[in-house]
């Protein structure tokens, strides 16, 4: 019997980065209805930086989290509704609000060394009757043995699954294999993987993750996401079918969603251009891309230099404000 792989589609969360968080509730409802019809198991909805992310620092969304969840909840028939929350950006009240709209899954995202700050939110999600998933971001920054420690913390808090997240698209297949195999043997809950395509490896890395024990994997229609984007859901479905895995997703229907619904709403192609490639090479957070491009234009510097310097400084998500400082310093050296 073919192994069943659960696909969590985050077009309506990670994809928000690529449209400057400007999907409307109607856009989200239309895309969600298509994903649901195609057989996607779980659909993630929120600002690109999670519940509560609409702000000056991260970018203001076109509507409120509540408006988005209300619109999508009315469009779904079968898929589970999911939200992402970064402790400190999102708060307990956000989870309580999400529960009112039938959210069944909450992914609590922390930096890969900070699972402990997610304990409260994992427990609140569980109290609200949600499936709670620990989401370790920027997992390329620490070795496998340290990821194991953090994954075990999430499991001890009651997480129903743990994700290893390549937020920068910086991992090579061997990096994925080592990390996921180590974590898989250390925890008893399902293991997930979320990949970005900064170095063109998102699909290959996702397949490697499954071979290393991942039960859940992420994708976005048309690859819509931060930086160069994510594993393309429609390609992922085709690849997994050829590899002998079962996803429950209709290939033609998910192709149609990507081509006919998502593509016309895109603001730019999701390509591995020089800026996106620099994100993976430097190992910096994918959402830094648009902020860095704006800063590069303002200060007349090369966006690659900004990203490489941000990588040298080992910056993480939440330090977007440093991009302007780095661009300014680079302009002074020019």
C-alpha positions in Angstrom: 0.0 0.0 0.0 1.4 3.4 -1.0 2.4 5.7 1.9 0.0 8.6 2.3 1.6 12.0 2.4 -0.3 15.0 3.8 0.1 18.2 1.9 -0.4 21.5 3.7 -0.9 24.2 1.2 0.3 27.7 2.3 -0.5 29.7 -0.8 -2.7 31.9 1.3 -0.1 32.5 4.0 3.5 32.1 2.5 2.1 33.3 -0.8 1.1 36.6 0.9 4.7 37.6 1.0 4.9 37.5 -2.8 1.9 39.9 -3.2 2.9 42.3 -0.4 0.1 40.7 1.7 -2.5 42.2 -0.7 -4.8 39.3 -1.4 -8.3 40.3 -0.7 -10.8 38.1 1.2 -12.5 37.4 -2.1 -9.1 36.4 -3.7 -8.5 34.0 -0.7 -12.0 32.5 -0.9 -11.6 31.8 -4.6 -8.2 30.2 -4.3 -9.3 28.2 -1.2 -12.3 26.9 -2.9 -10.2 25.6 -5.8 -7.7 24.0 -3.4 -10.5 22.4 -1.5 -12.1 21.0 -4.7 -8.7 19.6 -5.8 -8.4 17.6 -2.6 -5.9 19.5 -0.6 -6.0 18.2 3.0 -5.1 21.4 4.9 -5.1 25.1 3.8 -3.2 27.7 5.7 -4.5 31.3 5.9 -3.0 34.4 7.5 -0.6 37.3 6.9 2.7 36.1 5.5 4.2 36.5 9.0 1.3 34.8 10.7 -1.6 36.0 12.7 -1.1 39.5 13.9 1.6 40.1 11.3 -0.1 43.1 9.6 2.1 45.9 10.8 4.5 48.6 9.7 7.5 46.3 10.3 6.2 43.3 8.2 3.8 45.1 5.8 0.1 45.9 6.2 -2.3 43.4 4.7 -5.3 44.3 2.6 -7.7 43.1 5.2 -7.8 41.7 8.8 -7.0 38.2 9.8 -10.6 37.8 10.8 -11.9 39.0 7.4 -9.6 36.5 5.7 -10.6 33.6 8.0 -14.3 34.4 7.7 -14.1 34.4 3.8 -12.1 31.2 3.6 -14.2 29.3 6.2 -17.3 29.9 4.1 -15.6 28.6 1.0 -14.3 25.3 2.4 -16.2 22.0 2.2 -13.7 19.4 3.1 -10.2 20.8 3.8 -9.0 21.7 7.3 -8.4 25.4 7.9 -5.0 26.2 9.3 -3.2 29.3 10.7 0.4 30.1 11.4 1.4 32.0 14.6 4.8 33.4 15.6 4.8 34.0 19.3 5.3 37.7 20.0 3.7 38.7 16.7 0.5 36.7 17.2 -1.0 36.3 20.7 -3.5 34.0 22.5 -6.4 36.2 21.5 -5.6 35.6 17.8 -5.9 31.8 18.3 -9.2 32.3 20.1 -10.5 34.4 17.2 -9.4 31.8 14.7 -11.2 29.1 16.6 -14.5 31.0 16.0 -14.1 30.4 12.3 -13.5 26.7 12.5 -9.7 26.7 12.4 -8.6 23.1 13.0 -4.8 23.4 12.8 -2.4 25.9 14.4 1.2 25.9 13.4 3.3 27.6 16.1 6.5 28.9 14.4 9.7 29.8 16.3 13.3 30.3 15.4 15.0 26.9 15.3 16.6 27.5 18.7 13.6 29.0 20.5 10.9 26.2 20.7 10.5 27.1 24.4 8.7 30.4 23.5 6.0 28.4 21.7 5.0 26.3 24.8 2.1 28.5 25.8 0.7 28.8 22.3 0.9 25.0 21.7 -1.1 24.4 24.9 -3.6 27.1 24.1 -4.2 25.7 20.6 -4.8 22.2 22.1 -7.2 23.7 24.7 -9.1 25.2 21.8 -9.4 21.8 20.2 -6.9 22.4 17.4 -4.2 20.2 16.1 -1.0 22.0 17.2 2.1 21.8 15.1 5.6 23.0 16.1 7.3 24.8 13.3 11.1 25.3 13.6 12.2 28.1 11.2 15.6 28.7 9.7 16.5 25.1 10.5 19.7 25.3 8.3 21.3 27.4 11.0 21.9 24.7 13.6 23.2 21.1 13.4 20.9 18.0 13.6 21.7 17.3 17.2 20.4 20.8 18.2 17.3 20.4 16.1 16.5 17.2 17.9 16.6 19.0 21.2 14.2 21.6 20.0 11.8 19.1 18.3 11.7 17.1 21.6 10.7 20.3 23.4 7.8 20.9 21.1 6.7 17.3 21.5 6.9 17.7 25.3 4.5 20.6 25.1 1.9 18.5 23.4 2.6 19.3 19.7 0.8 16.8 17.4 3.6 17.1 14.8 6.9 18.9 14.4 8.2 20.7 11.2 11.7 21.2 10.0 11.6 24.4 8.0 14.1 25.6 5.4 12.9 29.2 5.6 15.9 30.5 3.5 16.0 27.7 0.9 19.6 27.2 2.1 19.7 23.5 2.6 21.2 20.9 0.2 19.6 17.5 0.0 22.2 16.0 2.4 21.4 18.7 5.0 17.7 17.7 4.8 18.5 14.0 5.0 20.7 14.4 8.1 18.3 16.7 10.0 15.1 14.8 9.3 16.5 11.4 9.9 17.9 12.6 13.3 14.6 14.2 14.3 12.5 11.3 13.1 14.3 8.8 15.3 14.0 11.1 18.4 10.2 11.9 18.4 7.1 9.8 18.2 4.8 12.4 16.5 4.6 13.0 12.8 7.4 14.9 11.1 7.0 17.6 8.5 9.1 19.6 6.0 8.6 23.1 4.6 11.0 24.1 1.8 11.8 27.2 -0.2 13.2 27.3 -3.7 16.0 29.9 -3.4 18.6 27.5 -4.9 16.2 25.5 -7.1 16.0 22.6 -4.6 12.5 22.9 -3.1 11.0 19.9 -4.8 14.1 17.7 -4.6 14.6 18.6 -0.9 10.9 17.8 -0.2 11.3 14.4 -1.8 14.4 13.8 0.2 12.5 14.8 3.4 9.8 12.2 2.7 12.5 9.6 2.1 14.0 10.6 5.4 10.7 10.1 7.2 8.5 13.2 6.7 4.8 12.5 6.9 3.6 16.1 6.1 5.0 18.4 3.5 4.2 21.9 2.3 3.6 23.5 -1.1 2.1 26.6 -2.6 0.2 26.8 -5.9 2.5 28.2 -8.6 5.3 28.2 -5.9 3.9 31.5 -4.6 5.8 32.4 -1.5 8.6 34.4 0.2 11.8 34.9 -1.7 11.9 32.6 -4.8 8.8 30.8 -3.4 8.1 27.4 -2.2 7.7 23.9 -3.5 5.0 24.2 -6.2 2.0 22.2 -5.0 1.0 21.1 -8.5 4.5 19.9 -9.3 4.8 18.2 -5.9 1.6 16.3 -6.5 2.9 15.1 -9.8 6.3 14.1 -8.5 4.8 12.2 -5.5 2.4 10.4 -7.7 5.3 9.3 -10.0 7.3 8.3 -6.9 4.5 6.0 -5.7 3.1 8.1 -2.9 -0.6 8.9 -2.2 -1.7 12.5 -1.6 -5.4 12.4 -2.3 -5.0 15.4 -4.6 -6.4 15.5 -8.1 -3.5 16.4 -10.4 -5.5 18.1 -13.1 -7.6 20.1 -10.7 -4.5 21.4 -8.8 -2.9 22.3 -12.1 -6.0 24.3 -12.9 -5.9 26.1 -9.6 -2.3 27.1 -10.2 -2.7 28.1 -13.8 -6.2 29.6 -13.9 -6.8 31.1 -10.5 -3.4 31.8 -8.8 -1.2 32.8 -11.8 -3.5 35.8 -12.8 -3.2 37.2 -9.3 0.6 37.1 -9.1 2.5 40.3 -9.1 5.7 38.9 -10.5 7.0 35.4 -11.6 8.4 33.1 -8.9 11.8 32.7 -10.4 15.3 32.0 -9.0 16.7 35.3 -10.0 20.0 36.8 -8.7 18.3 38.3 -5.6 16.4 35.1 -4.7 19.5 33.0 -5.3 21.4 35.3 -2.9 18.9 34.5 -0.2 19.6 30.8 -0.4 23.4 31.3 -0.7 23.5 33.7 2.2 21.0 31.7 4.3 18.7 34.6 5.1 15.0 34.6 5.7 12.9 34.5 2.5 10.7 37.4 3.4 13.7 39.7 3.4 13.6 39.8 -0.4 11.0 42.5 -1.1 12.3 44.6 1.8 15.9 44.3 0.5 14.9 45.2 -3.1 13.2 48.4 -1.8 16.2 49.3 0.3 18.6 48.6 -2.6 16.6 51.0 -4.8 16.4 53.7 -2.2 20.1 53.7 -1.3 21.4 52.8 -4.8 23.3 49.6 -3.8 23.3 46.0 -5.0 20.5 44.0 -3.4 22.9 41.0 -3.4 25.3 42.9 -1.1 22.5 43.6 1.3 21.4 40.0 1.5 25.0 38.6 1.8 25.7 41.0 4.6 22.4 40.1 6.4 23.6 36.5 6.1 27.0 37.3 7.5 25.3 39.0 10.5 23.2 35.8 11.0 20.0 37.7 11.0 16.7 36.0 11.5 13.0 36.7 10.9 11.9 39.7 12.9 15.0 41.7 12.1 13.7 43.2 8.9 14.4 46.7 10.3 18.2 45.9 10.0 17.9 45.8 6.2 17.7 49.6 6.0 20.6 50.0 8.3 22.7 47.6 6.2 21.7 49.3 3.0 22.6 52.7 4.4 26.1 51.5 5.6 26.8 49.9 2.2 25.9 53.2 0.5 28.4 55.0 2.6 31.1 52.7 1.6 30.4 53.0 -2.1 
